Amino acid sequence: MANNEQNDLVDLIEYVKSNGCINVPLSPKVEIGKSNGSLNEDEFYKTIAHFCSVHSYFEAQRNVPFSKIFADDIELSKDKHEFDCVLYSKTRFFNRLVPEIVIEINGGEHFGNKLREQSDKYKQEICKKKKIHFFMIPNSMVKEYEHLRTIILASKKFEDTQTDMFID
């Protein structure tokens, strides 16, 4: 994690280390409502873009409609849902992108809202049927590069790593 990034936990640790001699800045305002284009999704996409620059066999796409990822499925291709982020693996043959991982960014607006909870569960079930890994990442983790890297690579068995912070 870069030293210039804002992170409440790091700020708290620094505060405790210095016995109260540090000014902890306020966190940015959390945006609630339609999630496309939220501050947290923007931050997450920066993090995942960096991951893809290091792991070039992945490509990330944001706000991917079902019609794109499931174009061959008559029913799902008409579905209006979309995923916050899809990580595709690049195949050597025919330069194809294969959807491997779906990531949904979930803030507080996803909890206690029946429609959002049902939508998230529906997306998870579709991914399970289509054999696509599905992760729900809380807003608080969108900048946590090492954690996200561990989750992604563990899901693809690129590393022998275990994590308890993902849904699959």
C-alpha positions as MATLAB code, in Angstrom:
seq = 'MANNEQNDLVDLIEYVKSNGCINVPLSPKVEIGKSNGSLNEDEFYKTIAHFCSVHSYFEAQRNVPFSKIFADDIELSKDKHEFDCVLYSKTRFFNRLVPEIVIEINGGEHFGNKLREQSDKYKQEICKKKKIHFFMIPNSMVKEYEHLRTIILASKKFEDTQTDMFID';
ca = [
       0.000    0.000    0.000;
       1.372    3.413   -0.935;
       2.179    5.755    1.957;
       0.211    8.619    0.464;
      -3.088    6.718    0.321;
      -5.751    7.492    2.890;
      -6.611    4.534    5.105;
      -8.406    4.855    8.449;
      -6.725    1.795    9.956;
      -3.222    3.030    9.102;
      -4.116    6.458   10.498;
      -5.350    4.875   13.727;
      -2.177    2.788   14.087;
      -0.044    5.893   13.556;
      -2.135    7.734   16.142;
      -1.644    5.002   18.731;
       2.101    4.763   17.987;
       2.586    8.481   18.500;
       0.442    8.694   21.670;
      -2.019   11.078   20.127;
       0.416   13.293   18.257;
      -1.106   12.808   14.817;
      -4.104   14.435   13.198;
      -6.392   11.749   11.726;
      -8.072   13.211    8.628;
     -11.757   12.647    8.029;
     -12.633    9.874    5.591;
     -14.115   10.946    2.266;
     -17.872   11.099    2.111;
     -19.445    7.754    1.285;
     -21.736    7.950   -1.703;
     -25.022    6.050   -1.372;
     -27.427    5.421   -4.202;
     -26.894    3.950   -7.645;
     -23.422    2.506   -7.381;
     -22.158    3.043  -10.928;
     -19.516    5.695  -10.770;
     -19.343    5.760   -6.962;
     -16.159    6.974   -5.317;
     -15.489    3.477   -3.982;
     -15.913    1.865   -7.387;
     -13.528    4.447   -8.843;
     -10.933    3.631   -6.174;
     -11.448   -0.091   -6.649;
     -10.997    0.180  -10.400;
      -7.679    1.994   -9.900;
      -6.569   -0.831   -7.609;
      -7.673   -3.580   -9.992;
      -6.125   -1.778  -12.977;
      -2.791   -1.880  -11.152;
      -3.288   -5.598  -10.480;
      -3.885   -6.188  -14.203;
      -0.776   -4.200  -15.106;
       1.293   -6.576  -12.960;
      -0.640   -9.726  -13.896;
      -1.036   -9.144  -17.615;
      -2.928  -12.390  -18.199;
      -5.948  -10.619  -16.666;
      -8.044   -7.832  -18.098;
     -10.618   -5.944  -16.036;
     -13.798   -4.413  -17.373;
     -16.137   -2.225  -15.374;
     -19.949   -2.233  -15.270;
     -20.306   -5.255  -17.538;
     -23.922   -5.959  -18.572;
     -25.191   -9.518  -18.574;
     -25.815   -9.120  -22.313;
     -22.061   -8.871  -22.886;
     -20.813  -11.627  -20.620;
     -23.668  -14.049  -21.412;
     -24.246  -13.224  -25.085;
     -24.695  -16.918  -25.940;
     -27.451  -17.429  -23.356;
     -30.873  -16.490  -24.751;
     -32.401  -15.614  -21.374;
     -29.427  -13.979  -19.661;
     -28.482  -11.928  -22.711;
     -31.787  -10.051  -22.266;
     -31.284   -9.531  -18.523;
     -30.716   -5.883  -17.485;
     -28.346   -6.691  -14.588;
     -24.672   -5.816  -14.707;
     -21.560   -6.634  -12.724;
     -19.389   -3.955  -11.105;
     -16.218   -5.594  -12.423;
     -15.363   -8.671  -14.457;
     -11.835  -10.041  -14.582;
     -11.162  -11.894  -17.800;
      -8.243  -14.197  -18.450;
      -6.556  -13.741  -21.789;
      -6.305  -16.943  -23.775;
      -3.415  -17.634  -26.082;
      -5.711  -19.082  -28.692;
      -7.761  -16.678  -30.797;
      -6.931  -13.794  -28.394;
     -10.188  -14.485  -26.516;
     -11.163  -13.049  -23.163;
     -12.719  -15.610  -20.821;
     -14.723  -14.320  -17.825;
     -13.092  -15.779  -14.715;
     -14.028  -13.581  -11.759;
     -16.903  -11.220  -10.996;
     -16.396   -8.640   -8.283;
     -19.216   -6.676   -6.699;
     -18.427   -3.648   -4.531;
     -20.847   -3.539   -1.618;
     -21.409   -0.538    0.584;
     -23.951   -0.060    3.319;
     -26.702    0.473    0.763;
     -26.580   -3.252   -0.050;
     -27.581   -4.325    3.448;
     -31.151   -4.059    4.636;
     -32.324   -3.270    1.108;
     -34.272   -6.349   -0.031;
     -34.011   -5.536   -3.741;
     -30.230   -5.108   -3.617;
     -29.776   -8.199   -1.482;
     -31.902  -10.238   -3.911;
     -29.967   -8.814   -6.864;
     -26.630   -9.715   -5.251;
     -27.840  -13.240   -4.476;
     -29.149  -13.642   -8.037;
     -25.803  -12.535   -9.489;
     -23.989  -14.946   -7.200;
     -26.242  -17.852   -8.264;
     -25.758  -17.071  -11.964;
     -21.985  -17.006  -11.528;
     -22.050  -20.311   -9.691;
     -24.041  -21.923  -12.524;
     -21.666  -20.466  -15.107;
     -18.574  -21.505  -13.097;
     -17.372  -17.935  -12.644;
     -15.851  -16.967   -9.296;
     -17.935  -14.360   -7.471;
     -16.590  -11.991   -4.816;
     -18.333   -9.314   -2.802;
     -15.848   -6.721   -1.590;
     -16.883   -4.213    1.098;
     -16.222   -0.538    0.381;
     -13.595   -0.534    3.136;
     -11.406   -2.960    1.113;
     -11.381   -1.257   -2.299;
      -7.823    0.086   -1.898;
      -6.356   -3.021   -0.232;
      -4.183   -4.198   -3.131;
      -2.409   -7.060   -1.333;
      -5.654   -8.474    0.027;
      -7.391   -8.273   -3.358;
      -4.349   -9.809   -5.055;
      -4.386  -12.704   -2.578;
      -8.096  -13.328   -3.118;
      -7.838  -13.279   -6.904;
      -4.743  -15.430   -7.165;
      -6.035  -17.898   -4.578;
      -9.256  -18.294   -6.536;
      -7.297  -19.152   -9.646;
      -4.779  -21.290   -7.744;
      -1.898  -19.219   -9.097;
      -0.505  -19.279   -5.566;
      -1.017  -21.706   -2.726;
      -2.741  -19.092   -0.591;
      -5.792  -19.250    1.623;
      -8.114  -16.422    2.529;
     -11.357  -16.215    4.458;
     -12.596  -12.908    3.051;
     -14.280  -13.984   -0.149;
     -17.425  -15.665   -1.353;
     -16.979  -18.279   -3.989;
];
